Amino acid sequence: MQNTRHFSTITCYMNRNFGLKKFEADKVALLGLFMLSLLIAHMIVSVKSAIVFSEPIELIHTGLSISIPVGNGWKSKKKWEYQANTFTLSSNFTLNTNGPTASAYCQYLIDTETIPHKLWFEQKAAEINGTIVETGQDQADTLTIDWAHIEGPELLLNSFLGAIELPYNRRLNIEVHQITSEVDMAEKVFKQILSSLNFEENQLFKTGSEIIETIKNKGLDSFIDNQYQQSYFLIKDSRSLTIGFMIDVLTDSDLDDEFNILAAGHFYGRGLREQAIRFRCGNNLNEFVWESETNSMAGRNHTEIILDEAGIMTVRESKAQTELKYRLSPAAIPDIFLEMLLNQMIESNTKQIIIDIVDAGGKITPTLACVIEENISAEEDAAYVIKLEFLDGQGFSELIYLNNQRKIDRAIVQQNKRYILETTTREDIVREFPERSDFLSQKNNILGENAF
């Protein structure tokens, strides 16, 4: 009996000891499982919150490429978009349907009159009632970046701004904003964008600038065969139906005047738009006054463009009641002098250039011009063919055909549709557009010696 009690005591002790050890082992196992769960949760959060960047996105023919955040809440079209003489690359971070809580913008500005970086930072801070808490300067690739950190009211908004001057009066602005609780997101994105910057100057801008400088040094009058040149064009659609006309006049007043070069033009698109222009400049094209009157289904609009001796071009529009200023690059030229430009390309045996073509509305379009030397058929009846590729992302291109006198005979404008410009006579225009015959008869005098 005693032995049985002793055995029971031993058994009870062993069971209790084993149960204790089992309990402690279970605790260790639970602790390990908890730690593993935390680790997995941390990994999931880290993966979800990781900022993934795109491949370098190139702005064609500028030598510039940049990466921006995409995925994990960041959404972007991953392409540069053009509007109002500016290319923009953007991405937005959105967690719900209430709108973006962070954003990143890269803006490539063309010939815009730049303000000092410090003043730009101050203006941006004032827009959000914020405070500049830090500024600095960094290097990315070959570029020097001035930057500023701005905090909004009650630290609800964090912004990082960067400004970079580029050759030929270009400028790159970078903006990263956030209103999320993850306070360092804006800084991470901003620094990653800067580290992704790559720039290599396109030498075709330099060549284009040299061609325009040669024209200015020669003097515009040296390209005018006589004191008065007048050209007429019919505009046809892809079905060869005549839909409009153009008239261009260029003259050297032969007067000892500050603005001796005079030009005028008229565009008429049946049922669509009508535009008249007048232009005056000096022989070296360093200053000019350019006015246009446009009538369309959208209404009437008067535009005045003035280039001053400092190289600042001011554009005023009556309809929008706006005044915009641009500092023209050495590669900029009004479209009125396109034929002169092509002549100088041929004369200097230059095959490719990039220039900024300015139109009567004040739009500045970077343009690649290439002399085509192959596959010119006899039917085309052209001594020279030059292709213009407009680099504003709209998909426009133009083939220009010049005769042996290097005058424009024909042009084909291509986008989604195709339009053809053909040289003609005033009589043919009157016959095609009887509704404008009275105007054309008057305009023949207006465009002539009494134009201005």
Secondary structure as GFF3:
##gff-version 3
##sequence-region A 1 452
A	DSSP	alpha_helix	2	49	.	.	.	ID=ss1
A	DSSP	beta_strand	57	59	.	.	.	ID=ss2
A	DSSP	beta_strand	64	66	.	.	.	ID=ss3
A	DSSP	beta_strand	74	75	.	.	.	ID=ss4
A	DSSP	beta_strand	81	83	.	.	.	ID=ss5
A	DSSP	beta_strand	86	93	.	.	.	ID=ss6
A	DSSP	beta_strand	102	110	.	.	.	ID=ss7
A	DSSP	alpha_helix	117	127	.	.	.	ID=ss8
A	DSSP	beta_strand	131	140	.	.	.	ID=ss9
A	DSSP	beta_strand	143	151	.	.	.	ID=ss10
A	DSSP	three_ten_helix	153	155	.	.	.	ID=ss11
A	DSSP	beta_strand	158	166	.	.	.	ID=ss12
A	DSSP	beta_strand	170	178	.	.	.	ID=ss13
A	DSSP	alpha_helix	185	196	.	.	.	ID=ss14
A	DSSP	beta_strand	198	199	.	.	.	ID=ss15
A	DSSP	alpha_helix	203	218	.	.	.	ID=ss16
A	DSSP	three_ten_helix	220	223	.	.	.	ID=ss17
A	DSSP	beta_strand	228	236	.	.	.	ID=ss18
A	DSSP	beta_strand	242	252	.	.	.	ID=ss19
A	DSSP	beta_strand	261	269	.	.	.	ID=ss20
A	DSSP	beta_strand	273	281	.	.	.	ID=ss21
A	DSSP	beta_strand	288	296	.	.	.	ID=ss22
A	DSSP	beta_strand	299	307	.	.	.	ID=ss23
A	DSSP	beta_strand	312	317	.	.	.	ID=ss24
A	DSSP	beta_strand	322	327	.	.	.	ID=ss25
A	DSSP	beta_strand	332	334	.	.	.	ID=ss26
A	DSSP	three_ten_helix	335	337	.	.	.	ID=ss27
A	DSSP	alpha_helix	338	347	.	.	.	ID=ss28
A	DSSP	beta_strand	352	358	.	.	.	ID=ss29
A	DSSP	beta_strand	364	372	.	.	.	ID=ss30
A	DSSP	three_ten_helix	378	380	.	.	.	ID=ss31
A	DSSP	beta_strand	384	390	.	.	.	ID=ss32
A	DSSP	beta_strand	397	402	.	.	.	ID=ss33
A	DSSP	beta_strand	408	414	.	.	.	ID=ss34
A	DSSP	beta_strand	418	423	.	.	.	ID=ss35
A	DSSP	alpha_helix	426	432	.	.	.	ID=ss36
A	DSSP	three_ten_helix	434	436	.	.	.	ID=ss37
A	DSSP	alpha_helix	437	446	.	.	.	ID=ss38
###
